[in-house]
Amino acid sequence: MDIFGVLSLIGGLALFLYGMHVMGAGLEKMSGGRLERILENLTSNPLKAVLLGAGVTAVIQSSSATTVMVVGFVNSGIMKLSQAIGIIMGANIGTTITAWLLSLTGIQGDNLFINMLKPTSFSPILAMIGIILLMSGKSDKKKITGEILLGFVVLMYGMSAMSGAVEPLADVPEFTNLLTMFKNPILGVLAGALLTAIIQSSSASVGILQALSVTGGFTFGTAIPIILGQNIGTCVTAMISAIGANKGAKRTAFVHLYFNMIGTVLSCACFIWGMQSFVSRLRTMS
């Protein structure tokens, strides 16, 4: 990663924060209206909120995008923290649905319909709609809608720029070998979290893990703690989106982090206990 990569990373961060600010300002103007009532109905109970988060994330194929939007909603006062918690939990489920559907139905990753659902694909369309509404819209409502859409597009491009700036690190053996250096499950969790936090994409880090597993560099048991750590590392985008936000938005980002950390700790404890039980059984059998 050279100086130009660092500059791209800084520029992407600036675009991301500015887009978050623009989208939040637009959402604040829309608060108290129809959008707030719709979100309240969709998240009237925890189960509906979880299903909404899972559904949205499965469609747009990005838990980070879902979480960032939720942080923006809470920051603007359109959504309460209690409503956001269910959506965040659902987003963690939804981020796995697309991969399972692709593997079960045999749809390839280069399928046109699947790719069009990604934020990086439909963002240009939203940008065009947003600029038309902002420049030619006669009512304030249309102009505010255009402002929200443009803010969302800018933060999506910021996310893409940050990911693109650190993407070359995935091809650096010294960097990817971090995953195979540690046999201790705790260190494996930390390695997975660090890798994902740097490249800001759990999907990309899982892809690196899959590529390394083909070489036979580590076992399935070694991969589990790393995958658990990747769930913690993916929270970095939500944490960045909460910079400069109000207390409720920051709490929302921390809920996302705490939820993934608690899940990782419990899963890791079960994994270590299971491995110890398996080893003890082998010893008694021998």
Phi and psi in degrees as GROMACS dihedral restraints (atoms count N, CA, C in turn):
[ dihedral_restraints ]
;  ai    aj    ak    al  type     phi  dphi    fc
    3     4     5     6     1   -92.8    20    10
    4     5     6     7     1  -172.3    20    10
    6     7     8     9     1   -63.5    20    10
    7     8     9    10     1   -32.8    20    10
    9    10    11    12     1   -69.7    20    10
   10    11    12    13     1   -33.3    20    10
   12    13    14    15     1   -65.4    20    10
   13    14    15    16     1   -39.5    20    10
   15    16    17    18     1   -64.6    20    10
   16    17    18    19     1   -42.1    20    10
   18    19    20    21     1   -64.0    20    10
   19    20    21    22     1   -39.0    20    10
   21    22    23    24     1   -64.6    20    10
   22    23    24    25     1   -39.1    20    10
   24    25    26    27     1   -63.4    20    10
   25    26    27    28     1   -44.2    20    10
   27    28    29    30     1   -65.0    20    10
   28    29    30    31     1   -43.3    20    10
   30    31    32    33     1   -63.3    20    10
   31    32    33    34     1   -40.4    20    10
   33    34    35    36     1   -63.1    20    10
   34    35    36    37     1   -40.5    20    10
   36    37    38    39     1   -63.5    20    10
   37    38    39    40     1   -41.2    20    10
   39    40    41    42     1   -64.0    20    10
   40    41    42    43     1   -43.4    20    10
   42    43    44    45     1   -63.5    20    10
   43    44    45    46     1   -41.6    20    10
   45    46    47    48     1   -61.1    20    10
   46    47    48    49     1   -48.8    20    10
   48    49    50    51     1   -67.1    20    10
   49    50    51    52     1   -38.2    20    10
   51    52    53    54     1   -67.0    20    10
   52    53    54    55     1   -43.2    20    10
   54    55    56    57     1   -60.9    20    10
   55    56    57    58     1   -39.5    20    10
   57    58    59    60     1   -62.6    20    10
   58    59    60    61     1   -40.4    20    10
   60    61    62    63     1   -65.7    20    10
   61    62    63    64     1   -45.7    20    10
   63    64    65    66     1   -64.4    20    10
   64    65    66    67     1   -45.8    20    10
   66    67    68    69     1   -63.3    20    10
   67    68    69    70     1   -42.1    20    10
   69    70    71    72     1   -63.8    20    10
   70    71    72    73     1   -40.3    20    10
   72    73    74    75     1   -63.8    20    10
   73    74    75    76     1   -39.8    20    10
   75    76    77    78     1   -67.5    20    10
   76    77    78    79     1   -39.5    20    10
   78    79    80    81     1   -66.9    20    10
   79    80    81    82     1   -34.6    20    10
   81    82    83    84     1   -62.2    20    10
   82    83    84    85     1   -37.6    20    10
   84    85    86    87     1   -69.0    20    10
   85    86    87    88     1   -26.3    20    10
   87    88    89    90     1   -89.7    20    10
   88    89    90    91     1    -9.1    20    10
   90    91    92    93     1   -63.3    20    10
   91    92    93    94     1   148.6    20    10
   93    94    95    96     1    84.4    20    10
   94    95    96    97     1     1.9    20    10
   96    97    98    99     1  -108.0    20    10
   97    98    99   100     1  -151.1    20    10
   99   100   101   102     1   -66.2    20    10
  100   101   102   103     1   -38.9    20    10
  102   103   104   105     1   -59.5    20    10
  103   104   105   106     1   -42.3    20    10
  105   106   107   108     1   -63.5    20    10
  106   107   108   109     1   -40.2    20    10
  108   109   110   111     1   -67.2    20    10
  109   110   111   112     1   -38.7    20    10
  111   112   113   114     1   -63.5    20    10
  112   113   114   115     1   -47.5    20    10
  114   115   116   117     1   -64.0    20    10
  115   116   117   118     1   -35.4    20    10
  117   118   119   120     1   -65.7    20    10
  118   119   120   121     1   -39.9    20    10
  120   121   122   123     1   -68.5    20    10
  121   122   123   124     1   -38.1    20    10
  123   124   125   126     1   -72.2    20    10
  124   125   126   127     1   -21.3    20    10
  126   127   128   129     1  -121.5    20    10
  127   128   129   130     1    31.5    20    10
  129   130   131   132     1   -66.5    20    10
  130   131   132   133     1   -23.7    20    10
  132   133   134   135     1  -138.8    20    10
  133   134   135   136     1   159.4    20    10
  135   136   137   138     1   -57.0    20    10
  136   137   138   139     1   -38.8    20    10
  138   139   140   141     1   -63.5    20    10
  139   140   141   142     1   -43.6    20    10
  141   142   143   144     1   -63.7    20    10
  142   143   144   145     1   -37.4    20    10
  144   145   146   147     1   -65.9    20    10
  145   146   147   148     1   -42.4    20    10
  147   148   149   150     1   -63.1    20    10
  148   149   150   151     1   -44.6    20    10
  150   151   152   153     1   -63.8    20    10
  151   152   153   154     1   -38.2    20    10
  153   154   155   156     1   -63.6    20    10
  154   155   156   157     1   -46.4    20    10
  156   157   158   159     1   -62.3    20    10
  157   158   159   160     1   -42.5    20    10
  159   160   161   162     1   -65.9    20    10
  160   161   162   163     1   -42.1    20    10
  162   163   164   165     1   -65.6    20    10
  163   164   165   166     1   -47.2    20    10
  165   166   167   168     1   -63.0    20    10
  166   167   168   169     1   -44.1    20    10
  168   169   170   171     1   -67.2    20    10
  169   170   171   172     1   -37.7    20    10
  171   172   173   174     1   -63.7    20    10
  172   173   174   175     1   -35.1    20    10
  174   175   176   177     1   -75.2    20    10
  175   176   177   178     1   -49.6    20    10
  177   178   179   180     1   -87.3    20    10
  178   179   180   181     1    -6.2    20    10
  180   181   182   183     1    59.9    20    10
  181   182   183   184     1    36.1    20    10
  183   184   185   186     1  -156.3    20    10
  184   185   186   187     1   108.1    20    10
  186   187   188   189     1   -70.1    20    10
  187   188   189   190     1   -29.6    20    10
  189   190   191   192     1   -64.0    20    10
  190   191   192   193     1   -43.1    20    10
  192   193   194   195     1   -63.4    20    10
  193   194   195   196     1   -41.7    20    10
  195   196   197   198     1   -62.4    20    10
  196   197   198   199     1   -46.5    20    10
  198   199   200   201     1   -65.1    20    10
  199   200   201   202     1   -39.6    20    10
  201   202   203   204     1   -63.0    20    10
  202   203   204   205     1   -42.0    20    10
  204   205   206   207     1   -63.3    20    10
  205   206   207   208     1   -40.7    20    10
  207   208   209   210     1   -64.0    20    10
  208   209   210   211     1   -43.0    20    10
  210   211   212   213     1   -59.0    20    10
  211   212   213   214     1   -41.1    20    10
  213   214   215   216     1   -64.3    20    10
  214   215   216   217     1   -40.0    20    10
  216   217   218   219     1   -63.7    20    10
  217   218   219   220     1   -43.9    20    10
  219   220   221   222     1   -67.5    20    10
  220   221   222   223     1   -40.2    20    10
  222   223   224   225     1   -62.4    20    10
  223   224   225   226     1   -33.7    20    10
  225   226   227   228     1   -86.7    20    10
  226   227   228   229     1    -7.2    20    10
  228   229   230   231     1    86.6    20    10
  229   230   231   232     1     3.7    20    10
  231   232   233   234     1   -74.9    20    10
  232   233   234   235     1   -29.7    20    10
  234   235   236   237     1  -128.2    20    10
  235   236   237   238     1   145.0    20    10
  237   238   239   240     1   -90.2    20    10
  238   239   240   241     1   160.3    20    10
  240   241   242   243     1   -60.2    20    10
  241   242   243   244     1   -39.6    20    10
  243   244   245   246     1   -61.3    20    10
  244   245   246   247     1   -34.1    20    10
  246   247   248   249     1   -73.2    20    10
  247   248   249   250     1   -37.5    20    10
  249   250   251   252     1   -67.8    20    10
  250   251   252   253     1   -32.9    20    10
  252   253   254   255     1   -59.6    20    10
  253   254   255   256     1   -45.5    20    10
  255   256   257   258     1   -62.7    20    10
  256   257   258   259     1   -41.1    20    10
  258   259   260   261     1   -64.7    20    10
  259   260   261   262     1   -40.7    20    10
  261   262   263   264     1   -63.3    20    10
  262   263   264   265     1   -42.6    20    10
  264   265   266   267     1   -62.2    20    10
  265   266   267   268     1   -41.6    20    10
  267   268   269   270     1   -66.1    20    10
  268   269   270   271     1   -34.4    20    10
  270   271   272   273     1   -62.3    20    10
  271   272   273   274     1   -35.6    20    10
  273   274   275   276     1   -67.3    20    10
  274   275   276   277     1   -27.9    20    10
  276   277   278   279     1   -80.3    20    10
  277   278   279   280     1   -44.4    20    10
  279   280   281   282     1   -63.1    20    10
  280   281   282   283     1   -28.9    20    10
  282   283   284   285     1   -67.2    20    10
  283   284   285   286     1   -16.6    20    10
  285   286   287   288     1   -97.8    20    10
  286   287   288   289     1   -14.5    20    10
  288   289   290   291     1   -67.1    20    10
  289   290   291   292     1   -44.0    20    10
  291   292   293   294     1   -60.1    20    10
  292   293   294   295     1   -45.5    20    10
  294   295   296   297     1   -61.6    20    10
  295   296   297   298     1   -39.8    20    10
  297   298   299   300     1   -67.3    20    10
  298   299   300   301     1   -41.5    20    10
  300   301   302   303     1   -63.0    20    10
  301   302   303   304     1   -41.3    20    10
  303   304   305   306     1   -63.1    20    10
  304   305   306   307     1   -40.7    20    10
  306   307   308   309     1   -72.6    20    10
  307   308   309   310     1   -32.8    20    10
  309   310   311   312     1   -79.6    20    10
  310   311   312   313     1   -37.3    20    10
  312   313   314   315     1   -93.1    20    10
  313   314   315   316     1   -11.6    20    10
  315   316   317   318     1    79.7    20    10
  316   317   318   319     1    11.6    20    10
  318   319   320   321     1   -72.2    20    10
  319   320   321   322     1   132.6    20    10
  321   322   323   324     1   -80.7    20    10
  322   323   324   325     1   155.0    20    10
  324   325   326   327     1   -65.3    20    10
  325   326   327   328     1   -19.1    20    10
  327   328   329   330     1   -94.6    20    10
  328   329   330   331     1    12.9    20    10
  330   331   332   333     1   -61.5    20    10
  331   332   333   334     1   133.8    20    10
  333   334   335   336     1   -59.7    20    10
  334   335   336   337     1   -46.3    20    10
  336   337   338   339     1   -63.8    20    10
  337   338   339   340     1   -42.9    20    10
  339   340   341   342     1   -63.8    20    10
  340   341   342   343     1   -43.6    20    10
  342   343   344   345     1   -67.8    20    10
  343   344   345   346     1   -31.4    20    10
  345   346   347   348     1   -69.0    20    10
  346   347   348   349     1   -19.6    20    10
  348   349   350   351     1   -81.3    20    10
  349   350   351   352     1   -12.2    20    10
  351   352   353   354     1   -74.7    20    10
  352   353   354   355     1   143.0    20    10
  354   355   356   357     1   -55.3    20    10
  355   356   357   358     1   -36.8    20    10
  357   358   359   360     1   -67.6    20    10
  358   359   360   361     1   -20.8    20    10
  360   361   362   363     1   -88.5    20    10
  361   362   363   364     1   -43.1    20    10
  363   364   365   366     1   -90.9    20    10
  364   365   366   367     1    -6.0    20    10
  366   367   368   369     1   -60.1    20    10
  367   368   369   370     1   -42.6    20    10
  369   370   371   372     1   -59.7    20    10
  370   371   372   373     1   -35.1    20    10
  372   373   374   375     1   -66.8    20    10
  373   374   375   376     1   -43.6    20    10
  375   376   377   378     1   -63.9    20    10
  376   377   378   379     1   -35.6    20    10
  378   379   380   381     1   -63.3    20    10
  379   380   381   382     1   -42.9    20    10
  381   382   383   384     1   -65.1    20    10
  382   383   384   385     1   -44.0    20    10
  384   385   386   387     1   -62.7    20    10
  385   386   387   388     1   -42.9    20    10
  387   388   389   390     1   -63.5    20    10
  388   389   390   391     1   -43.5    20    10
  390   391   392   393     1   -69.5    20    10
  391   392   393   394     1   -33.4    20    10
  393   394   395   396     1   -65.7    20    10
  394   395   396   397     1   -45.3    20    10
  396   397   398   399     1   -65.0    20    10
  397   398   399   400     1   -38.9    20    10
  399   400   401   402     1   -70.5    20    10
  400   401   402   403     1   -38.2    20    10
  402   403   404   405     1   -90.4    20    10
  403   404   405   406     1   -31.6    20    10
  405   406   407   408     1  -113.7    20    10
  406   407   408   409     1    -6.7    20    10
  408   409   410   411     1   -67.1    20    10
  409   410   411   412     1   131.7    20    10
  411   412   413   414     1   -87.3    20    10
  412   413   414   415     1   -30.5    20    10
  414   415   416   417     1   -94.2    20    10
  415   416   417   418     1   154.7    20    10
  417   418   419   420     1   -64.4    20    10
  418   419   420   421     1   -33.2    20    10
  420   421   422   423     1   -61.8    20    10
  421   422   423   424     1   -42.9    20    10
  423   424   425   426     1   -66.6    20    10
  424   425   426   427     1   -40.0    20    10
  426   427   428   429     1   -66.0    20    10
  427   428   429   430     1   -39.2    20    10
  429   430   431   432     1   -66.7    20    10
  430   431   432   433     1   -40.6    20    10
  432   433   434   435     1   -60.1    20    10
  433   434   435   436     1   -42.9    20    10
  435   436   437   438     1   -62.0    20    10
  436   437   438   439     1   -38.5    20    10
  438   439   440   441     1   -63.8    20    10
  439   440   441   442     1   -42.2    20    10
  441   442   443   444     1   -63.9    20    10
  442   443   444   445     1   -45.1    20    10
  444   445   446   447     1   -62.6    20    10
  445   446   447   448     1   -44.2    20    10
  447   448   449   450     1   -65.6    20    10
  448   449   450   451     1   -38.3    20    10
  450   451   452   453     1   -62.2    20    10
  451   452   453   454     1   -42.6    20    10
  453   454   455   456     1   -62.8    20    10
  454   455   456   457     1   -43.2    20    10
  456   457   458   459     1   -63.9    20    10
  457   458   459   460     1   -42.8    20    10
  459   460   461   462     1   -62.4    20    10
  460   461   462   463     1   -43.1    20    10
  462   463   464   465     1   -69.8    20    10
  463   464   465   466     1   -31.4    20    10
  465   466   467   468     1   -65.9    20    10
  466   467   468   469     1   -41.7    20    10
  468   469   470   471     1   -67.2    20    10
  469   470   471   472     1   -33.9    20    10
  471   472   473   474     1   -63.5    20    10
  472   473   474   475     1   -44.5    20    10
  474   475   476   477     1   -59.9    20    10
  475   476   477   478     1   -44.2    20    10
  477   478   479   480     1   -63.5    20    10
  478   479   480   481     1   -40.3    20    10
  480   481   482   483     1   -66.1    20    10
  481   482   483   484     1   -40.5    20    10
  483   484   485   486     1   -65.2    20    10
  484   485   486   487     1   -43.6    20    10
  486   487   488   489     1   -65.0    20    10
  487   488   489   490     1   -41.2    20    10
  489   490   491   492     1   -66.1    20    10
  490   491   492   493     1   -32.7    20    10
  492   493   494   495     1   -66.7    20    10
  493   494   495   496     1   -35.3    20    10
  495   496   497   498     1   -99.7    20    10
  496   497   498   499     1    -1.9    20    10
  498   499   500   501     1   -57.5    20    10
  499   500   501   502     1   -38.2    20    10
  501   502   503   504     1   -58.2    20    10
  502   503   504   505     1   -22.4    20    10
  504   505   506   507     1   -63.0    20    10
  505   506   507   508     1   -25.2    20    10
  507   508   509   510     1   -65.2    20    10
  508   509   510   511     1   -20.8    20    10
  510   511   512   513     1   -97.6    20    10
  511   512   513   514     1     2.2    20    10
  513   514   515   516     1   -91.2    20    10
  514   515   516   517     1   113.7    20    10
  516   517   518   519     1   -57.0    20    10
  517   518   519   520     1   -39.1    20    10
  519   520   521   522     1   -62.7    20    10
  520   521   522   523     1   -30.4    20    10
  522   523   524   525     1   -79.3    20    10
  523   524   525   526     1   -48.5    20    10
  525   526   527   528     1   -69.9    20    10
  526   527   528   529     1   -25.0    20    10
  528   529   530   531     1   -69.5    20    10
  529   530   531   532     1   -10.1    20    10
  531   532   533   534     1   -56.2    20    10
  532   533   534   535     1   -32.6    20    10
  534   535   536   537     1   -69.3    20    10
  535   536   537   538     1   -28.0    20    10
  537   538   539   540     1  -101.1    20    10
  538   539   540   541     1     1.9    20    10
  540   541   542   543     1   -78.4    20    10
  541   542   543   544     1   -25.6    20    10
  543   544   545   546     1  -112.0    20    10
  544   545   546   547     1   127.0    20    10
  546   547   548   549     1   -93.4    20    10
  547   548   549   550     1   -24.2    20    10
  549   550   551   552     1   -69.9    20    10
  550   551   552   553     1   128.7    20    10
  552   553   554   555     1   -58.2    20    10
  553   554   555   556     1   -38.0    20    10
  555   556   557   558     1   -63.8    20    10
  556   557   558   559     1   -43.7    20    10
  558   559   560   561     1   -67.8    20    10
  559   560   561   562     1   -31.9    20    10
  561   562   563   564     1   -64.5    20    10
  562   563   564   565     1   -40.5    20    10
  564   565   566   567     1   -61.3    20    10
  565   566   567   568     1   -45.4    20    10
  567   568   569   570     1   -63.8    20    10
  568   569   570   571     1   -39.2    20    10
  570   571   572   573     1   -65.2    20    10
  571   572   573   574     1   -43.8    20    10
  573   574   575   576     1   -63.9    20    10
  574   575   576   577     1   -39.8    20    10
  576   577   578   579     1   -67.0    20    10
  577   578   579   580     1   -42.1    20    10
  579   580   581   582     1   -65.0    20    10
  580   581   582   583     1   -46.3    20    10
  582   583   584   585     1   -60.4    20    10
  583   584   585   586     1   -46.5    20    10
  585   586   587   588     1   -69.1    20    10
  586   587   588   589     1   -36.8    20    10
  588   589   590   591     1   -63.9    20    10
  589   590   591   592     1   -35.6    20    10
  591   592   593   594     1   -73.9    20    10
  592   593   594   595     1   -47.5    20    10
  594   595   596   597     1   -88.5    20    10
  595   596   597   598     1    -5.6    20    10
  597   598   599   600     1    55.7    20    10
  598   599   600   601     1    39.1    20    10
  600   601   602   603     1  -159.4    20    10
  601   602   603   604     1   111.9    20    10
  603   604   605   606     1   -68.3    20    10
  604   605   606   607     1   -32.5    20    10
  606   607   608   609     1   -63.6    20    10
  607   608   609   610     1   -42.8    20    10
  609   610   611   612     1   -66.5    20    10
  610   611   612   613     1   -41.3    20    10
  612   613   614   615     1   -69.0    20    10
  613   614   615   616     1   -34.4    20    10
  615   616   617   618     1   -65.9    20    10
  616   617   618   619     1   -38.1    20    10
  618   619   620   621     1   -61.4    20    10
  619   620   621   622     1   -41.2    20    10
  621   622   623   624     1   -62.2    20    10
  622   623   624   625     1   -42.3    20    10
  624   625   626   627     1   -62.5    20    10
  625   626   627   628     1   -41.7    20    10
  627   628   629   630     1   -64.1    20    10
  628   629   630   631     1   -41.7    20    10
  630   631   632   633     1   -64.0    20    10
  631   632   633   634     1   -39.3    20    10
  633   634   635   636     1   -70.6    20    10
  634   635   636   637     1   -32.8    20    10
  636   637   638   639     1   -67.4    20    10
  637   638   639   640     1   -28.2    20    10
  639   640   641   642     1   -62.5    20    10
  640   641   642   643     1   -33.0    20    10
  642   643   644   645     1   -75.1    20    10
  643   644   645   646     1   -10.7    20    10
  645   646   647   648     1    77.6    20    10
  646   647   648   649     1    21.7    20    10
  648   649   650   651     1   -70.0    20    10
  649   650   651   652     1   -24.0    20    10
  651   652   653   654     1  -153.8    20    10
  652   653   654   655     1   165.2    20    10
  654   655   656   657     1   -91.0    20    10
  655   656   657   658     1   172.0    20    10
  657   658   659   660     1   -62.2    20    10
  658   659   660   661     1   -37.5    20    10
  660   661   662   663     1   -64.3    20    10
  661   662   663   664     1   -33.3    20    10
  663   664   665   666     1   -71.8    20    10
  664   665   666   667     1   -31.1    20    10
  666   667   668   669     1   -73.4    20    10
  667   668   669   670     1   -29.9    20    10
  669   670   671   672     1   -59.2    20    10
  670   671   672   673     1   -50.3    20    10
  672   673   674   675     1   -61.1    20    10
  673   674   675   676     1   -34.7    20    10
  675   676   677   678     1   -65.1    20    10
  676   677   678   679     1   -42.3    20    10
  678   679   680   681     1   -63.3    20    10
  679   680   681   682     1   -40.1    20    10
  681   682   683   684     1   -62.6    20    10
  682   683   684   685     1   -39.9    20    10
  684   685   686   687     1   -66.3    20    10
  685   686   687   688     1   -31.8    20    10
  687   688   689   690     1   -63.4    20    10
  688   689   690   691     1   -29.7    20    10
  690   691   692   693     1   -67.3    20    10
  691   692   693   694     1   -28.3    20    10
  693   694   695   696     1   -78.4    20    10
  694   695   696   697     1   -43.3    20    10
  696   697   698   699     1   -62.7    20    10
  697   698   699   700     1   -29.5    20    10
  699   700   701   702     1   -70.9    20    10
  700   701   702   703     1   -10.2    20    10
  702   703   704   705     1   -76.3    20    10
  703   704   705   706     1    -8.1    20    10
  705   706   707   708     1   -62.8    20    10
  706   707   708   709     1   -35.0    20    10
  708   709   710   711     1   -64.6    20    10
  709   710   711   712     1   -43.4    20    10
  711   712   713   714     1   -64.3    20    10
  712   713   714   715     1   -37.7    20    10
  714   715   716   717     1   -65.5    20    10
  715   716   717   718     1   -39.0    20    10
  717   718   719   720     1   -65.9    20    10
  718   719   720   721     1   -39.4    20    10
  720   721   722   723     1   -65.0    20    10
  721   722   723   724     1   -21.2    20    10
  723   724   725   726     1   -85.5    20    10
  724   725   726   727     1    -3.4    20    10
  726   727   728   729     1   -63.9    20    10
  727   728   729   730     1   125.8    20    10
  729   730   731   732     1    78.9    20    10
  730   731   732   733     1     1.4    20    10
  732   733   734   735     1   -86.3    20    10
  733   734   735   736     1   174.2    20    10
  735   736   737   738     1   -78.6    20    10
  736   737   738   739     1   178.4    20    10
  738   739   740   741     1   -61.8    20    10
  739   740   741   742     1   -39.7    20    10
  741   742   743   744     1   -63.7    20    10
  742   743   744   745     1   -41.6    20    10
  744   745   746   747     1   -66.2    20    10
  745   746   747   748     1   -40.0    20    10
  747   748   749   750     1   -65.2    20    10
  748   749   750   751     1   -38.7    20    10
  750   751   752   753     1   -63.9    20    10
  751   752   753   754     1   -37.8    20    10
  753   754   755   756     1   -61.5    20    10
  754   755   756   757     1   -45.1    20    10
  756   757   758   759     1   -63.0    20    10
  757   758   759   760     1   -39.6    20    10
  759   760   761   762     1   -71.4    20    10
  760   761   762   763     1   -31.6    20    10
  762   763   764   765     1   -60.9    20    10
  763   764   765   766     1   -43.1    20    10
  765   766   767   768     1   -58.3    20    10
  766   767   768   769     1   -45.0    20    10
  768   769   770   771     1   -66.4    20    10
  769   770   771   772     1   -47.5    20    10
  771   772   773   774     1   -64.4    20    10
  772   773   774   775     1   -40.2    20    10
  774   775   776   777     1   -60.0    20    10
  775   776   777   778     1   -45.8    20    10
  777   778   779   780     1   -69.9    20    10
  778   779   780   781     1   -35.5    20    10
  780   781   782   783     1   -67.4    20    10
  781   782   783   784     1   -43.9    20    10
  783   784   785   786     1   -63.9    20    10
  784   785   786   787     1   -43.5    20    10
  786   787   788   789     1   -61.0    20    10
  787   788   789   790     1   -39.2    20    10
  789   790   791   792     1   -66.8    20    10
  790   791   792   793     1   -44.0    20    10
  792   793   794   795     1   -62.5    20    10
  793   794   795   796     1   -46.2    20    10
  795   796   797   798     1   -64.5    20    10
  796   797   798   799     1   -44.0    20    10
  798   799   800   801     1   -65.7    20    10
  799   800   801   802     1   -40.2    20    10
  801   802   803   804     1   -66.3    20    10
  802   803   804   805     1   -38.4    20    10
  804   805   806   807     1   -63.7    20    10
  805   806   807   808     1   -43.2    20    10
  807   808   809   810     1   -63.6    20    10
  808   809   810   811     1   -39.0    20    10
  810   811   812   813     1   -64.6    20    10
  811   812   813   814     1   -46.4    20    10
  813   814   815   816     1   -64.9    20    10
  814   815   816   817     1   -42.5    20    10
  816   817   818   819     1   -62.7    20    10
  817   818   819   820     1   -41.5    20    10
  819   820   821   822     1   -64.2    20    10
  820   821   822   823     1   -41.7    20    10
  822   823   824   825     1   -65.7    20    10
  823   824   825   826     1   -40.4    20    10
  825   826   827   828     1   -65.5    20    10
  826   827   828   829     1   -40.6    20    10
  828   829   830   831     1   -63.9    20    10
  829   830   831   832     1   -39.9    20    10
  831   832   833   834     1   -65.0    20    10
  832   833   834   835     1   -43.8    20    10
  834   835   836   837     1   -65.1    20    10
  835   836   837   838     1   -41.2    20    10
  837   838   839   840     1   -65.3    20    10
  838   839   840   841     1   -35.6    20    10
  840   841   842   843     1   -66.7    20    10
  841   842   843   844     1   -39.6    20    10
  843   844   845   846     1   -62.9    20    10
  844   845   846   847     1   -38.0    20    10
  846   847   848   849     1   -67.5    20    10
  847   848   849   850     1   -40.4    20    10
  849   850   851   852     1   -68.1    20    10
  850   851   852   853     1   -34.3    20    10
  852   853   854   855     1   -70.1    20    10
  853   854   855   856     1   -33.3    20    10
